[in-house]
């Protein structure tokens, strides 16, 4: 059985947490991109796609809620 130090354990835990957070962001990004493409079609340009890619998870969640009632793509992002 391998022995790991508390520092190694801490590193593993941090790495796992970062992986979970990155996975959540990727999932939220994919869902929002799909929602925006489906609802707004050609209005969903590369400019908006870049904003989605650069946003944090909380912002992505907010936009995912706003897309449900937005009448224009600008309403989602403002």
C-alpha positions in Angstrom: 0.0 0.0 0.0 1.4 3.4 -1.0 1.9 6.0 1.7 1.2 9.6 0.8 2.0 12.7 2.9 -0.5 15.2 4.0 0.9 17.7 1.5 0.4 15.1 -1.3 -3.1 14.5 -0.1 -3.8 18.2 -0.1 -2.5 18.4 -3.7 -4.7 15.6 -4.8 -7.8 17.1 -3.2 -7.1 20.5 -4.8 -6.5 18.9 -8.2 -9.8 16.9 -7.9 -11.7 20.1 -6.9 -10.2 22.0 -9.9 -11.3 19.1 -12.1 -14.8 19.2 -10.8 -15.0 23.0 -11.3 -13.6 22.8 -14.8 -16.1 20.1 -15.7 -19.0 22.2 -14.3 -17.9 25.1 -16.4 -17.6 23.0 -19.6 -21.0 21.6 -19.0 -22.7 24.9 -18.4 -20.9 26.4 -21.4 -22.1 23.6 -23.7 -25.7 23.9 -22.5 -25.9 27.7 -22.8 -24.3 27.6 -26.2 -26.9 25.1 -27.3 -29.8 27.1 -25.8 -28.6 30.3 -27.5 -28.0 28.7 -30.8 -31.4 27.0 -30.8 -33.4 30.1 -29.6 -31.5 32.9 -31.5 -30.0 31.1 -34.5 -27.8 33.4 -36.6 -28.0 36.2 -33.9 -25.8 34.0 -31.8 -22.5 35.2 -33.3 -18.9 34.5 -32.4 -18.9 37.6 -30.2 -21.5 36.1 -27.9 -19.9 32.7 -28.1 -16.6 34.2 -26.9 -18.4 35.9 -23.9 -19.9 32.5 -23.0 -16.5 30.8 -23.2 -14.9 33.5 -21.0 -17.7 33.6 -18.3 -17.5 32.1 -14.9 -19.9 29.4 -13.7 -22.2 31.8 -11.8 -22.6 34.1 -14.8 -23.3 31.1 -17.0 -26.0 30.0 -14.7 -27.5 33.5 -14.6 -27.5 33.7 -18.4 -29.0 30.2 -18.7 -32.0 31.4 -16.7 -32.3 34.6 -18.6 -32.4 32.9 -22.0 -35.7 31.3 -21.0 -37.6 34.6 -21.0 -35.4 36.8 -23.2 -37.0 38.2 -26.3 -33.6 39.1 -27.8 -30.1 37.8 -27.4 -29.1 41.2 -25.9 -31.5 40.7 -23.0 -29.6 37.5 -22.1 -26.3 39.4 -21.7 -27.5 42.6 -20.1 
